[in-house]
Amino acid sequence: MGFKLFGTFIPYYGFFILIGIVCAGLLGYFLCKQLSLNIDDFIIVCAYLLAFGFTGAKLLYIAVSYQNIDFHSVFSSLENFNLFFSSGFVFYGGLIGGFLALFFVKKIHKIQINEYIKILAPSLALAHAFGRIGCSFAGCCYGKETGGNIFFEYNDSIIAPNGIHLFPVQAVESLSLFCLCIILVFLLLKNNKTTTHILYIIYYSIVRFILEFFRGDVERGIFKCFSTSQIISIMLFVSVISYIIMKKIKNQLIVNQ
Amino acid sequence: MGVASLVLGIISLLISIGAGAVGMGWIGSICGIIAIVLGAIARKNPEQKGTATGGLVCGIISLSWGIIATIACVACLGAAAGALSL
């Protein structure tokens, strides 16, 4: 699903993810200026995040769907290899890869990551929101069949079922991410000590956990009654809540001493 | 480092445009990311700022082109797998 530009086929997803990345970069630049942070360090962090993010997203995709992939076919021709390399990613894999990237940036470039994470959280939410619009156009990550008044109906999609009323799960997720971005920017500008990355993980893990119940695409990793993304949502949520509680206890102990 | 960034940026741009036509723009994107990192580091040195900015811009353009022309669908688990499955 896409369109032609100067004779080159442009997939909708690639187009919207690029718009998302450009907008996220501009938002990051604006917040860097507002919070008096170094823009070059921000660019380094973003470059690492992109590299590790896409690698993580691809690796998790392979991990959850390796049973559906015919690896002989993948390596049999250049066309198949390119198709395999350029499609099929899992967002949560990208998020985990992103955390690894931050670790390496801190180790290699000695950049104060804590300051930049605050800016990255709303930027990531914005890029992701555009990505979900791309999903809607491409017909992937579609919702379950619905009898409600709000629905998507595809007519010529090669991924989503055509001629059926589907719950617009991509649009709902996109809208929730735009809201998250606005909330995080507002909180950050109000108080630059706001831990936006913690809020981002709590908000997104809850939203994703709920919206997974409305997803209709079946070829996703399923474990017991939960999808892979729901399990990762639970793990992230529990990790963050544990981190907050431990930090509170630690601060309390310091105050008592 | 500024010169390295500029050279790598130009190479990544050429690869992105050339190889992008046969669906291999992602190779240019990898070079582009390295050019961006080197460019951003070199920009901290005032003497190399010009060449570093050139490398940075070339890297960003090639990365953008790689993304727009290559990435078909994120989180779409069925697309590629369906096409390549047994």
HADDOCK unambig.tbl for C-alpha pairs under 7 A between the chains (distance, minus, plus):
assign (segid A and resid 10 and name CA) (segid B and resid 68 and name CA) 6.51 0.50 0.50
assign (segid A and resid 10 and name CA) (segid B and resid 69 and name CA) 5.48 0.50 0.50
assign (segid A and resid 11 and name CA) (segid B and resid 69 and name CA) 6.77 0.50 0.50
assign (segid A and resid 11 and name CA) (segid B and resid 72 and name CA) 5.56 0.50 0.50
assign (segid A and resid 13 and name CA) (segid B and resid 71 and name CA) 6.79 0.50 0.50
assign (segid A and resid 13 and name CA) (segid B and resid 72 and name CA) 5.52 0.50 0.50
assign (segid A and resid 13 and name CA) (segid B and resid 73 and name CA) 5.40 0.50 0.50
assign (segid A and resid 14 and name CA) (segid B and resid 67 and name CA) 5.77 0.50 0.50
assign (segid A and resid 14 and name CA) (segid B and resid 68 and name CA) 4.20 0.50 0.50
assign (segid A and resid 14 and name CA) (segid B and resid 69 and name CA) 6.38 0.50 0.50
assign (segid A and resid 14 and name CA) (segid B and resid 70 and name CA) 6.78 0.50 0.50
assign (segid A and resid 14 and name CA) (segid B and resid 71 and name CA) 4.90 0.50 0.50
assign (segid A and resid 14 and name CA) (segid B and resid 72 and name CA) 5.73 0.50 0.50
assign (segid A and resid 15 and name CA) (segid B and resid 68 and name CA) 5.10 0.50 0.50
assign (segid A and resid 18 and name CA) (segid B and resid 64 and name CA) 6.55 0.50 0.50
assign (segid A and resid 18 and name CA) (segid B and resid 67 and name CA) 6.60 0.50 0.50
assign (segid A and resid 18 and name CA) (segid B and resid 68 and name CA) 6.08 0.50 0.50
assign (segid A and resid 40 and name CA) (segid B and resid 40 and name CA) 5.05 0.50 0.50
assign (segid A and resid 43 and name CA) (segid B and resid 40 and name CA) 6.48 0.50 0.50
assign (segid A and resid 44 and name CA) (segid B and resid 37 and name CA) 5.23 0.50 0.50
assign (segid A and resid 44 and name CA) (segid B and resid 40 and name CA) 6.19 0.50 0.50
assign (segid A and resid 47 and name CA) (segid B and resid 33 and name CA) 5.80 0.50 0.50
assign (segid A and resid 47 and name CA) (segid B and resid 36 and name CA) 6.77 0.50 0.50
assign (segid A and resid 47 and name CA) (segid B and resid 37 and name CA) 6.39 0.50 0.50
assign (segid A and resid 61 and name CA) (segid B and resid 77 and name CA) 6.83 0.50 0.50
assign (segid A and resid 68 and name CA) (segid B and resid 81 and name CA) 5.74 0.50 0.50
assign (segid A and resid 68 and name CA) (segid B and resid 85 and name CA) 5.42 0.50 0.50
assign (segid A and resid 69 and name CA) (segid B and resid 81 and name CA) 5.18 0.50 0.50
assign (segid A and resid 69 and name CA) (segid B and resid 84 and name CA) 6.04 0.50 0.50
assign (segid A and resid 69 and name CA) (segid B and resid 85 and name CA) 4.93 0.50 0.50
assign (segid A and resid 70 and name CA) (segid B and resid 84 and name CA) 5.82 0.50 0.50
assign (segid A and resid 70 and name CA) (segid B and resid 85 and name CA) 4.95 0.50 0.50
assign (segid A and resid 70 and name CA) (segid B and resid 86 and name CA) 5.96 0.50 0.50
assign (segid A and resid 73 and name CA) (segid B and resid 84 and name CA) 6.35 0.50 0.50
assign (segid A and resid 74 and name CA) (segid B and resid 84 and name CA) 6.77 0.50 0.50
assign (segid A and resid 82 and name CA) (segid B and resid 23 and name CA) 6.36 0.50 0.50
assign (segid A and resid 82 and name CA) (segid B and resid 24 and name CA) 6.53 0.50 0.50
assign (segid A and resid 83 and name CA) (segid B and resid 80 and name CA) 6.52 0.50 0.50
assign (segid A and resid 84 and name CA) (segid B and resid 80 and name CA) 5.70 0.50 0.50
assign (segid A and resid 86 and name CA) (segid B and resid 70 and name CA) 5.51 0.50 0.50
assign (segid A and resid 86 and name CA) (segid B and resid 71 and name CA) 5.05 0.50 0.50
assign (segid A and resid 86 and name CA) (segid B and resid 72 and name CA) 6.12 0.50 0.50
assign (segid A and resid 87 and name CA) (segid B and resid 71 and name CA) 6.05 0.50 0.50
assign (segid A and resid 87 and name CA) (segid B and resid 72 and name CA) 5.13 0.50 0.50
assign (segid A and resid 87 and name CA) (segid B and resid 73 and name CA) 5.34 0.50 0.50
assign (segid A and resid 87 and name CA) (segid B and resid 74 and name CA) 6.73 0.50 0.50
assign (segid A and resid 87 and name CA) (segid B and resid 80 and name CA) 5.75 0.50 0.50
assign (segid A and resid 88 and name CA) (segid B and resid 73 and name CA) 6.14 0.50 0.50
assign (segid A and resid 88 and name CA) (segid B and resid 74 and name CA) 5.72 0.50 0.50
assign (segid A and resid 88 and name CA) (segid B and resid 75 and name CA) 5.92 0.50 0.50
assign (segid A and resid 88 and name CA) (segid B and resid 76 and name CA) 5.24 0.50 0.50
assign (segid A and resid 88 and name CA) (segid B and resid 77 and name CA) 5.07 0.50 0.50
assign (segid A and resid 88 and name CA) (segid B and resid 79 and name CA) 6.66 0.50 0.50
assign (segid A and resid 88 and name CA) (segid B and resid 80 and name CA) 5.92 0.50 0.50
assign (segid A and resid 89 and name CA) (segid B and resid 74 and name CA) 4.56 0.50 0.50
assign (segid A and resid 89 and name CA) (segid B and resid 75 and name CA) 4.60 0.50 0.50
assign (segid A and resid 89 and name CA) (segid B and resid 76 and name CA) 6.47 0.50 0.50
assign (segid A and resid 89 and name CA) (segid B and resid 77 and name CA) 6.76 0.50 0.50
assign (segid A and resid 90 and name CA) (segid B and resid 74 and name CA) 6.20 0.50 0.50
assign (segid A and resid 90 and name CA) (segid B and resid 75 and name CA) 4.23 0.50 0.50
assign (segid A and resid 91 and name CA) (segid B and resid 74 and name CA) 6.94 0.50 0.50
assign (segid A and resid 91 and name CA) (segid B and resid 75 and name CA) 5.93 0.50 0.50
assign (segid A and resid 140 and name CA) (segid B and resid 76 and name CA) 5.53 0.50 0.50
assign (segid A and resid 141 and name CA) (segid B and resid 76 and name CA) 5.97 0.50 0.50
assign (segid A and resid 159 and name CA) (segid B and resid 79 and name CA) 6.59 0.50 0.50
assign (segid A and resid 219 and name CA) (segid B and resid 77 and name CA) 6.19 0.50 0.50
assign (segid A and resid 219 and name CA) (segid B and resid 78 and name CA) 5.38 0.50 0.50
assign (segid A and resid 220 and name CA) (segid B and resid 77 and name CA) 6.09 0.50 0.50
